[in-house]
Amino acid sequence: ESAETTAAAGKEETSKEAAESKTEEKAKAGTVTKIAILLPGFITDKSWNQGAYEGLKELESQGYEIAYTEDVQAADMESTFRSYCEEGYEFVIGHGVQYGDACVRVAEDFPECYFFITGNPPEGENPSNIAFYDYKEYEGAYVCGALAAYQSETGVIGYIGGGDNSTQASDKNAFVEGAKAAVPDIEVKTVITGTFNDSSKGKETALAMIEQGVDVILQTCDETGLGAFEACEEKGVYCIGYTSDQGSLVKDDLCLTSLLVSIPTMITSQIDIIEAGEFGGLENPGLKEGVIGPYSSKVSAETAEKADAIKQKIIDGEIVITPNYNSAE
């Protein structure tokens, strides 16, 4: 290895450490009166977006002025962040990992504002006035994969995602990994639909999977997932919910459990953190903090016991899951 290569590697490592250090910096304490959120979907999805909206409404009931914009896609991310800052909103939330890059660009221009991203940080240095809150959803997805594999009678299970981003990729890959660790010869079919807001596409995707023998489906795609639920209910196929406890959305207890993310609490808790001067950096709550919902009556005692054992091993560190962000797998 040449001295030049060694020096380059050392420089890269130093740069990485600096970026990590930068992400851990805290913003100065402050007060917030106006809060806005950018949503990738619609507040009626009974999932990811509705949870954020409920957190926002809770803050409104406490006297804060709120605003939100639904269905904010890539072309409008930066301008929407910027508009809210210019309108005097001191705390602006991008509800999804896809908002990270646009948020970083805007945050540098508005150092007096606080920004929050529900997802992992982009690579490189990130301003200290941004907090990243990235649930280890993949830990829950791993357990859901095992649960689905144990529950399946056909030996074929499915995953339906919404978007091509790191959170969705890691959920999908962990679901497959957990399923195959539990039942090595299980077949797992996966589809990323490309949308969180199209229930007809979700239903069509789920029906196609069911035609191929799939008898348990995890969906992580919000309103698109509601369509998948419709298909499962019509065909009497098991499903697994996302974000909130979605058991009541599907008849006959067909929803085995839900991959939970406590979004309202995550959002409302940030105000105290800002005032305490502890805002900024990255938090990674996971199974230890609760990411799996209750099981339905259709989950046998034996299957529940096996899934709980896997969950406990993850909590205890006996099973360590490395997130796989490769969307092509």
C-alpha positions in Angstrom: 0.0 0.0 0.0 1.5 3.4 -1.0 2.0 6.2 1.5 -0.3 8.3 -0.7 -3.1 5.7 -0.3 -2.5 5.5 3.4 -2.7 9.2 3.8 -5.9 9.4 1.7 -7.4 6.6 3.9 -6.4 8.5 7.0 -7.9 11.7 5.6 -11.1 10.0 4.8 -11.4 8.5 8.3 -10.7 11.9 9.9 -13.4 13.4 7.6 -15.8 10.7 8.7 -15.1 11.3 12.4 -15.5 15.0 11.9 -18.9 14.5 10.2 -20.0 12.2 13.0 -18.8 14.7 15.6 -20.7 17.5 13.7 -23.9 15.4 13.8 -23.5 15.1 17.6 -23.3 18.9 18.1 -26.2 20.5 19.9 -28.0 23.7 18.9 -28.3 26.5 21.4 -31.4 26.5 23.6 -34.4 28.5 22.3 -38.1 28.9 22.3 -40.6 27.9 19.6 -44.0 29.4 18.8 -44.6 28.3 15.2 -44.2 24.7 13.9 -44.6 23.4 10.4 -44.2 20.0 8.8 -43.6 18.7 5.3 -45.4 15.4 4.6 -44.8 12.9 1.9 -48.4 11.8 1.8 -51.8 12.7 3.2 -53.1 13.1 6.8 -55.9 10.5 6.1 -53.5 7.5 5.5 -54.0 6.1 9.1 -50.3 5.6 9.1 -47.1 7.6 8.7 -48.6 11.0 7.8 -51.6 10.8 10.1 -49.4 10.1 13.0 -47.3 13.2 12.3 -50.5 15.2 11.9 -51.8 14.0 15.3 -48.5 15.1 16.9 -48.9 18.5 15.3 -52.5 18.9 16.5 -51.4 18.0 20.0 -48.9 20.9 19.8 -51.7 23.1 18.5 -53.8 22.3 21.5 -50.9 23.4 23.7 -51.0 26.9 22.1 -48.5 26.6 19.2 -49.3 27.9 15.8 -49.0 25.0 13.3 -48.9 24.5 9.5 -48.4 21.5 7.2 -48.0 20.8 3.5 -49.1 17.3 2.2 -47.6 15.3 -0.6 -44.3 17.3 -0.8 -42.2 15.7 -3.5 -38.6 16.1 -4.4 -39.0 19.2 -6.7 -40.7 21.2 -4.0 -38.8 20.1 -0.8 -36.2 22.9 -0.6 -38.6 25.7 -1.5 -41.2 24.5 1.0 -38.6 24.4 3.8 -37.4 27.9 2.8 -40.9 29.4 2.6 -41.8 28.2 6.2 -38.6 29.7 7.5 -39.3 33.0 5.8 -42.8 33.0 7.3 -41.3 32.9 10.8 -41.7 29.2 11.6 -38.9 28.4 14.1 -39.3 24.6 14.0 -39.7 22.9 10.6 -40.0 19.1 10.3 -39.3 17.0 7.2 -41.3 13.8 7.8 -39.1 11.2 6.1 -35.5 10.4 5.3 -36.0 11.8 1.7 -36.1 15.4 3.1 -32.6 15.3 4.6 -30.5 16.8 1.7 -33.0 19.7 1.1 -33.2 20.4 4.8 -29.4 20.6 5.2 -29.2 23.2 2.4 -31.9 25.4 4.0 -30.7 24.9 7.6 -27.4 26.6 6.8 -29.2 29.7 5.7 -31.5 29.8 8.8 -29.2 29.1 11.8 -31.8 30.6 14.2 -34.4 27.9 13.2 -34.6 24.3 14.3 -35.1 21.5 11.8 -36.1 17.9 12.4 -35.9 14.9 10.0 -37.5 11.5 10.7 -34.8 9.5 9.2 -31.0 9.0 9.2 -28.7 12.0 8.3 -27.2 12.5 4.8 -23.5 11.8 4.5 -21.1 14.6 5.3 -21.3 17.5 7.8 -24.8 18.5 9.0 -25.7 21.7 10.7 -26.2 21.5 14.5 -29.7 23.0 14.2 -31.0 19.7 12.6 -32.1 16.7 14.7 -32.4 13.3 13.0 -34.6 10.7 14.6 -34.1 7.4 12.9 -36.1 4.5 14.4 -34.5 1.1 13.9 -37.5 0.0 12.1 -35.4 -2.7 10.5 -35.2 -4.5 14.0 -39.0 -4.7 14.0 -39.1 -5.7 10.3 -36.7 -8.6 11.1 -39.1 -9.9 13.8 -42.1 -9.4 11.4 -40.2 -11.4 8.8 -39.8 -14.3 11.3 -43.4 -14.0 12.4 -44.6 -14.1 8.8 -42.4 -17.1 8.0 -43.6 -19.0 11.0 -47.3 -18.2 10.3 -47.2 -19.0 6.6 -48.8 -22.2 5.4 -47.8 -21.8 1.7 -44.2 -21.1 2.3 -44.4 -17.8 0.4 -44.7 -14.4 2.1 -44.5 -10.8 0.8 -43.3 -7.3 1.5 -44.8 -4.2 -0.1 -43.0 -0.9 0.3 -43.7 2.6 -0.9 -40.5 4.5 -1.7 -37.0 4.0 -2.9 -35.2 5.3 0.2 -32.9 4.0 2.8 -35.6 3.4 5.5 -37.7 1.3 3.1 -34.8 -0.6 1.8 -33.6 -1.5 5.3 -37.1 -2.6 6.3 -37.4 -4.8 3.2 -34.0 -6.4 3.6 -34.5 -7.0 7.3 -37.9 -8.6 6.7 -36.3 -11.0 4.2 -33.3 -11.7 6.5 -35.6 -12.4 9.5 -37.8 -14.7 7.5 -35.0 -16.8 6.2 -33.3 -17.0 9.6 -36.5 -18.4 11.0 -37.5 -20.7 8.0 -34.5 -21.1 5.6 -36.5 -22.3 2.7 -39.2 -19.6 2.9 -39.8 -17.7 -0.4 -40.1 -13.9 0.0 -41.6 -11.7 -2.7 -40.9 -8.0 -2.5 -42.3 -5.0 -4.4 -41.4 -1.3 -3.9 -44.5 0.4 -5.5 -42.9 3.9 -5.8 -45.8 5.6 -4.1 -47.2 6.0 -0.6 -50.4 7.6 -1.8 -52.1 5.1 -4.2 -54.4 2.6 -2.5 -55.5 1.1 -5.8 -51.8 0.3 -6.6 -51.4 -1.3 -3.2 -54.4 -3.5 -3.8 -53.3 -4.5 -7.2 -49.8 -5.4 -6.0 -51.2 -7.4 -3.1 -53.6 -9.3 -5.3 -50.8 -10.2 -7.7 -48.7 -11.5 -4.8 -51.6 -13.5 -3.4 -52.1 -15.1 -6.9 -48.4 -16.2 -6.6 -49.2 -18.0 -3.3 -48.3 -15.3 -0.8 -50.3 -15.8 2.4 -48.7 -13.1 4.7 -47.9 -9.5 3.6 -46.0 -6.7 5.5 -46.8 -3.3 4.0 -44.9 -0.2 4.9 -46.5 2.2 2.4 -49.1 4.3 4.2 -52.2 5.0 2.0 -50.9 2.5 -0.6 -50.8 -0.1 2.2 -54.5 0.5 2.9 -55.2 -1.0 -0.6 -53.0 -4.0 0.3 -55.1 -4.5 3.4 -58.3 -4.5 1.2 -56.9 -7.3 -0.9 -55.9 -9.3 2.2 -59.3 -8.9 3.7 -61.0 -9.9 0.5 -58.8 -13.0 0.0 -58.6 -14.0 3.7 -54.8 -13.5 3.7 -52.7 -12.4 6.7 -51.1 -8.9 6.8 -48.9 -6.8 9.1 -49.5 -3.1 9.6 -47.2 -0.1 9.8 -46.5 3.0 12.0 -49.6 2.6 14.3 -51.5 -0.4 15.6 -53.5 -1.1 12.5 -55.2 -4.3 13.7 -58.7 -2.7 13.7 -58.4 -1.8 10.0 -58.7 -5.4 8.8 -61.5 -7.8 9.7 -61.3 -11.2 11.3 -58.1 -10.4 13.1 -56.1 -11.0 9.9 -53.6 -8.2 10.8 -51.1 -10.3 12.8 -49.3 -7.3 14.3 -47.9 -3.9 13.4 -44.5 -2.4 12.9 -44.8 0.6 15.2 -43.2 4.0 15.1 -44.5 6.4 17.9 -44.6 9.4 15.7 -46.9 11.8 17.7 -44.7 11.4 20.8 -41.5 11.7 18.8 -42.6 15.1 17.5 -44.1 16.6 20.6 -41.1 15.7 22.7 -38.8 17.9 20.6 -40.1 21.1 22.1 -38.7 20.4 25.6 -35.5 19.2 24.0 -35.1 22.5 22.2 -35.7 24.5 25.3 -33.2 22.4 27.3 -30.5 23.1 24.8 -30.2 19.4 23.9 -31.5 19.6 20.4 -29.5 18.2 17.4 -27.7 15.1 16.5 -29.0 11.6 15.9 -31.2 9.3 17.9 -31.8 5.7 17.1 -34.6 4.1 19.2 -35.4 0.5 18.4 -37.0 -2.6 19.8 -35.9 -1.8 23.2 -38.1 1.3 23.0 -41.0 -0.7 21.5 -41.3 -1.2 17.7 -43.7 -4.2 17.5 -47.4 -4.0 18.3 -49.6 -6.6 20.0 -50.3 -9.9 18.2 -53.8 -10.8 16.9 -55.7 -13.9 18.0 -54.6 -15.5 14.7 -51.0 -15.8 15.9 -50.6 -19.1 17.7 -49.0 -19.3 21.1 -46.1 -21.2 19.7 -45.4 -18.6 16.9 -45.8 -15.7 19.4 -43.3 -17.4 21.7 -40.8 -17.9 18.9 -41.1 -14.3 17.7 -40.8 -13.0 21.2 -37.7 -15.0 21.7 -36.1 -13.3 18.6 -37.3 -9.9 19.8 -35.6 -10.5 23.2 -32.4 -11.6 21.6 -32.3 -8.4 19.6 -32.9 -6.3 22.7 -30.2 -8.2 24.6 -27.7 -7.8 21.8 -27.5 -11.5 21.0 -28.8 -10.8 17.5 -27.3 -7.6 16.0 -28.9 -6.5 12.7 -26.8 -4.3 10.4 -29.1 -2.1 8.3 -28.9 -2.9 4.6 -29.7 0.1 2.6 -29.3 -1.6 -0.8 -32.7 -1.1 -2.6 -31.7 -3.5 -5.4 -31.8 -6.6 -3.2 
